[in-house]
Amino acid sequence: MTTAFDTIDLSGTQLGNRIAMAPMTRSRAGEGGVATDLTAAYYAQRASAGLIITEGIQPSVVGQGYPDTPGLHSEEQIAGWRKVTDAVHAAGGRIFAQIMHTGRIGHPSLLPEGLVNVGASPVAAKGQVYTAEGPKDFVTPRELTGAEIRATIDDFVTAARNAVEAGFDGVELHGANGYLIHQFLAPGSNRRTDEWGGSVENRIRFAVEVAKAVTAEIGAARTGFRVSPGNPFNDISEPDPESTYTALVKELAALDLAYLHVMEVGEVRELTTRLRQDFGGTLVLNPLSEGPTSHDALALVEDGTADVIAFGALFLANPDLPARLRTEGPYNTPDQASFYGGTEKGYTDYPTR
């Protein structure tokens, strides 16, 4: 029987176990969106994960949606991430960079003067984002033109190339949680009537084109893709996720990606099972749970539901999580007050056993 503590070949990247660290925004990048020595320490502490998937990294200046998040679009940012990947590899780990363009999620006050948030359509999300001036309502984004969509795809490609230069083992394209790729997928945020909107075929086009372009640049074996079907986060409306995601995953399967990462929100296990079958390759699963995913989720590897299980908040608070999962605890409790921004407190000071 396969267990979560067994090794797995991720399209040529050898993982020591089937326990992944899920991507989690921490808002602790330095000036200019550069990963710091503290960032390197944070990820190196968690190198016993079979795979680390980083926090979302913006592929361009306008792709930033939160304060103090890191980028992969400048030489300084590449150098900062090189410190991180070197530290993780020295500790025996494997690490993929999650590339995340937030699209309409964010606020112009977080961007250089003159830039505004962009999206699939000029539809504002309900809700607020935290800024240096306090919480602010999301604004109506500027609809991307066809030429700008192509330029944005190029931004993903450049970020992926920069990730490889920075020493990452691969990248994960963030198509979940209400960010730009997800905004194109969802009919509530994509009201376009051109080739990029309307039908399922058109709404998945941006996601597919990003995946095709990135795999052409760095190889399918270095490329993963994350989805969260039916996830209403960031005011996303997807009344019929099955038709959208079965069509999307069929296209992604043809690219022979390193993995598909499914984040479950709501009662979607039946769809997860369908997507696993349609994808045919490695499935990383962040399973539906109440609160932090627990060691009970490891059974999903044993019964074949998934190949790798991703843990979020539990990994944030337990740098040595695989060892703790093997003994079913004890676990440190995540400190929600220090999730976003700050110093080493709640970041690199969680104890190991």
Secondary structure, 3 states (H helix, E strand, C coil): CCCCCCCEEECCEEECCCEEECCCCCCCCECCCECCHHHHHHHHHCCCCCEEEEEEEECCHHHCCCCCCCECCCHHHHHHHHHHHHHHHHCCCCEEEEECCCCCCCCHHHCCCCCCCEECCCCCCCCEEEECCEEEECCCCEECCHHHHHHHHHHHHHHHHHHHHCCCCEEEEECCCCCHHHHHHCCCCCCCCCCCCCCHHHHCHHHHHHHHHHHHHHCHHHEEEEECCCCCCCCCCCCCHHHHHHHHHHHHHCCCCCEEEEECCCCCHHHHHHHHHHHCCCEEEECCCCCCCCHHHHHHHHCCCCCEEEECHHHHHCCCHHHHHHCCCCCCCCCHHHCCCCCCCCCCCCCCC
